[in-house]
Every structure is written in structure tokens, then in C-alpha cells.
């Protein structure tokens, strides 16, 4: 009975969708934040190396 309840936690249309692991989402979010900050603050970051 509990196995059947665990399977039905997701809606029927989403049961066939394979979700990625949460750690991949965290890594992707960190990479996106770093890239966006590099684009916005490129001049400030490179001024430290001069």
C-alpha cells in the first residue's frame, strides 16, 4: 500500500518526465551566477590585475 502511495506523489502528466538531480541544478545556478557577474563586472575585475 505504501509503495503505491509513493508512486502517485507526482501528477499523472509528470510521471514520465525524468527530473535531473538537485545537485546539478545547484552547480548550474552557481555557474550562471559567476558568468553573469563576470560579464557585468568585467572591467572592475580586470582592474585588480593591472
N, C-alpha and C positions, 0 to 999 in steps of 0.2 A: 504493500500500500504506500509506504513512504517513497519507494523508488518511482512510482507513478506520479506522485505529487512533485517530486524534484524535477521530473522531465517537463512538467506543464507550467513551469515558472515563467517561461518566455511566451509571448503571444504566438499564435499559430503561424502567422506570416513570417516571423523572425526565426523560426526553429531551424530552417535550413541554412541560415546565414552563419558563416564561421567568423567569430569575432577574434581579432588579434589579442594577444596577451597585453595586460595593462602596462607591463614594464616597457614594451615597445612604444606605447603612446607617450610615456613619460620621457623616454630618450628622444623621441621625435619632437616633443614640445621644447625640451631644453635646446636641441639643435636649432630649431626655428627661432627661439628667443636670441640665441647667440648670433645667428646670421643677421637677424633684423637689427640688433644692436650694432653689429659691425658696419652695416650699411648706413645707419643713421649717424653714428659717432665715429666714422672713419677718419676724419680729419683730426679729431681730438686724440684718438688712439695713436695715430701715426706721429703726432706732435710729441709724444712722450719718448719716442725712439730717436728723435733728432737731437 
